[in-house]
Amino acid sequence: LQAYAKFSGAPLTVHTINNSWRAPKGDVPVLISEDIVISQPAKILNFLRKQKYNADYELSAKQGADTLAYIALLEEKLLPAMLHTFWVEAENYCSVTKPWFASRIPFPLSLYLPGKMSREALNRILLTRGGPPLYSLPEVEAQIYRDAKECLNLLSKRLGTSQFFFGDTPTTLDAFVFGFLAPIYKVCFPRVQLQEHLKQLPNLCRFCDDILTCYFRLTVSGHSAAGQDTADANLQKLTQLVNKESNLIEKMDDNLRKSPQHLPRKLTTLKLAAGGEESSPLNRLSP
């Protein structure tokens, strides 16, 4: 939705909330425009189009039909693998997804809601993809990843060398594809089966990088341009400080070498009298 708004020029302001109970209709994302409240992504897009914020204005009827077909392909073939990667794969869930979402949810809901979302994702996968002839979870997992990789290959072939899917201007299809690919491409997972396949398709990676850079003002590393400038300035200041300290230490070292030096003193020894007893106080210590 954010990508579509940027493509179409819709002036959206994003407000982050900690849980969906604070949303007007109990679900996110939700769009509030004066007295109008819309909570479903498809309805939000339709509302924006009615307000003349239409990213598909120049598309032909055939291109509009292709858009609907590819969106259906994404939801059928790629979405199950995304849900599995984020919410079902144990290592990814425990090390990335659970702490990531729990950090945004107030206690004690942070202890319960991530697990509930994980179970819902698994149930959705099994309900939509767990029918015959796939009866066991490993079989379902293998199939959904095969389908997801095939979907990525089709997207890569369709994009080709073009900047966007329908030429030089981003459309609804570009927003949907970016919304699916960018999380897979950017999140650092311990198990990266789907991510590794995506990174073998350079035109899709370039597609994500271009949108992040042009529309979200993020560099390829994932930092905002302003944030990168601040980091570079801080690094430059730190480098200058280190150089000053280094020069000061070298100067002090040179001054120390040039100053008069005293000969090293011998360590004092303790003399013992015969029988192991100490000698008289005057003779105890000698240079």
Protein Blocks (a to p, Z undefined) as FASTA:
>chain_A
ZZmmmmnopacdddddfbfklpmnopacdddehjaccfbfklmmmmmmmnopafklmpcf
klmmmmmmmmmmmmmmmmmmmmmmmmmmmmlmmmmmmmmmmmmpccfklmmmmmmmmmmm
mmmmmmmmmccfbfbfklmmmmmmmmmmmmmmmmmmmnmmafblnbjbdcfklmmmmmmm
mmmmmpccfblklmmmmmmmmklmmmmmmmmmmmnopafkopafklmmmmmmmmmmmmmm
mmmmmmmmmmmmmmmmmpccddddddddddddehhiacdfklmpcZZ
